[in-house]
Amino acid sequence: MPETITASFAGIDPLSAVTHPDPYPYYRELAATRPFFRDERLGLWVAAGPREVAAVLAHPACRVRPPAQPVPPALAGSAAGDLFGRLIRMNDGAAHAPLKALLMPMLAAVDPAVAAQQAGAMARVLDEGEAGRVAMPAASVNRWLFALPVLGVAGVLGLPVARDPGGAVGVAQQVAAFAAAQSPLADADAVRAGADAAQWLGTWLAASLAGMAAADGPLPALQHAAHAAGIAPQAVAANIIGLLVQACEATAALAGNTLLWLGRDPAAGEMPLASVVARVAQYDPPVQNTRRFLAEDAGLCGHALKAGDAVLVLLAAASCSGVADDARAWTFGHGRHACPGDKLAQALAAATVAALCARGAEPAALARAFRYRPSLNARIPHFL
Ligand code: HEM
């Protein structure tokens, strides 16, 4: 009943929930009482129940981008738009299938434990930039959350990031700038910075790939296979950068929310860190929603949707709903576009939290002073 929801959860809606201090009672209520509905104010259909979320993600008419708008208008025509438009994450077309078929096994072959070791090694590189510090200030925690997972992925891919702290942090900052420009909340400066970052990353990656030998991780083999399959080198390069970008905000959020969980529940400190991270992925998830756009009229969850309609898929509501028996972390998506980096991300988040705590970061202190970064889909703490 809409009225009940409005009365008991005033001031929260499916988008503001992402950065609300405790959106989970609201999500649970939605999943139980309005698992699929139209939010007229937001102009979106909303899927909140696990069955409805699964149905939307599985429906062939539901696409990751509006068919008439493959690239967000703010990015179109820039280096950031070119890069975005080539990402398999942002495409459903058959044209992207061959590259996806090469990328997925490459990622699946990455050993999460090795990625965690890489993140640990990168932490030691970053230590040089923090020399002389006794405790870990919040600003460093924020910086490391955004750097270590990205550099861990770069490390397992064999990209040259381990040379010096300045260079490594520089790469991570460019990745973060490109990631931030993709948000609908990005202002003109952020969009401009994202376009510059996309350009910078393209040049950096080309130089890095040119200097790599076949022994340097999986990328030379990927390039070789892509060339043999007639895939454009620009598409390969964009999707390699895409892996770093996909590791950025969401894994920072998973690690940050794990620090909060540890800070609020001292008993969790006795559990294996991997279990805490898995619990956070389900109950305080980093990616709270994703969107789908109808390519044609279709019946969905008992409603008639029109071509061009948008559906907000509340992964976080499905996760915490308790409605279905098969409780799971929906934050990694499901179906055709499900995240192939889920295990990697959890290993990197755990390694990042471990590295921070080993350097004096105190979860209880961090949990006393933080806010969430403005976002319509990711729940990323920023420590103060
Ligand atoms: C906590 C961290 C992460 C979370 C919560 C996350 C979540 C997601 C979600 C929800 C999707 C699907 C989006 C949709 O269906 O609309 C996705 C797709 C994807 N993710 Fe992740 N991700 C994380 C980390 C990573 C990492 C570390 C990598 C790789 C290095 C990665 C690579 C990808 C790729 C390539 C796709 C696109 C798959 C496709 O479209 O076929 N992700 N991720």
Boltz pocket constraint, residues with backbone or C-beta under 6 A from the ligand:
constraints:
  - pocket:
      binder: B
      contacts: [[A, 64], [A, 88], [A, 89], [A, 90], [A, 91], [A, 100], [A, 107], [A, 153], [A, 242], [A, 243], [A, 244], [A, 246], [A, 247], [A, 250], [A, 251], [A, 254], [A, 286], [A, 287], [A, 290], [A, 291], [A, 330], [A, 331], [A, 332], [A, 333], [A, 334], [A, 336], [A, 337], [A, 338], [A, 339], [A, 340], [A, 341], [A, 342], [A, 344], [A, 345], [A, 346]]
      max_distance: 6.0
